[in-house]
């Protein structure tokens, strides 16, 4: 059975929020329904987002770095949110392993949110329904779209190609090769949920400039030559 998933390269994520806004735009107009923002500029803002980017500082002064950590539903192979749902609204699709919600069955009890150890379930206060990332199931299976566009909106929007989409059960897929080659890891694997989404760990990079000459190329990136 296929297991579609995202692989996120933490080395090249710049925290630009393009994945967040593209996800919001696509899903608000798609089959997931409107994702509400209540008083977005008020004292108590509340919004529904399938994808969020957490940014924090790691290390100790003066050796610190900024880390951007995108997180959405991990589409676990053993999702704890599914068996706790009293109505069967939460389910794992057999064809590709995507964890979805049947909104017609959801009663907003929040059991799935309590069961999810990753905190990626989103409760829509206006609709009184639980929502979450669908891996853009209405895109990836849409025969009317060109094949290279049958990817989640966040993947298509990422300017640094930090997000890769594919079948992790296929050893020849781009995602499987990225995991094998760069030591991709799961988030909190000790819980036994077997998250499908993987992260490529940050690599420690040191650059000894010495007497090197730094010049800027026309594209704005830097070129280092000795």
C-alpha positions, 0 to 999 in steps of 0.5 A: 500500500502506498503511504504519501507523505512530506519530507521537510529539509530543515537546512533550507527552510527559511521560515518565509511562511509561503507554505502557510499562506498557500495552504490557507488559500487553497484549502479555504476555497477547496473541499475542506471548506472555509478556514476561519480567522476570528478577530485576526487583528483583535486582542484574542485572535483565533484562526484555523491553519493546517500548517504552521511554522514554529520559529525558535532559537537554538544554542547558547549565546553567542553561538545561536542559530534560528531554526524554522520548524514547519509542522502539520498533520504527520499522517501517521501509519498508526494514527491515534486520532482514528480509533478514538473517534466515536463517529468514525469521522476520522479515518485513514484512507487505504489507497494512499495512507492519508488521514482524513476527516468526514465533516458530515460525521464530525460532532466536534467532540475533540477526542481526536485532538486530545489523542494526537500527541503532536497538537496538529488538529485544528478546531474550527470555532465557527463550524464546530468541526475538527479540521486538519491537513489533508495533503491536499487530497483534492489536488494530488488525485485530480486528473484535471491538473497537470501531473507536475501540479498534483502536489500539496499547495505547500510543496508547490509554493516553497521557494527553497524546495524545502518540502518534498512530497511522495510515497515513502513506501516506494524505495525509488521515490524522491522522498525515500531517497532523501530519507535514506541519503540524509538521515531523515527522522520521524517526530517522537518515534517512541510513541509508536504512531509511525509518523509518515512525514519525515524531517531532514536534520540540520547539518552543522556547517562551518565556513573558514573564510580566511583570506577568501574573497566573497563576491555577489553574483547577479542572482544575489547569492554569495560566491566564495573563492580563495 
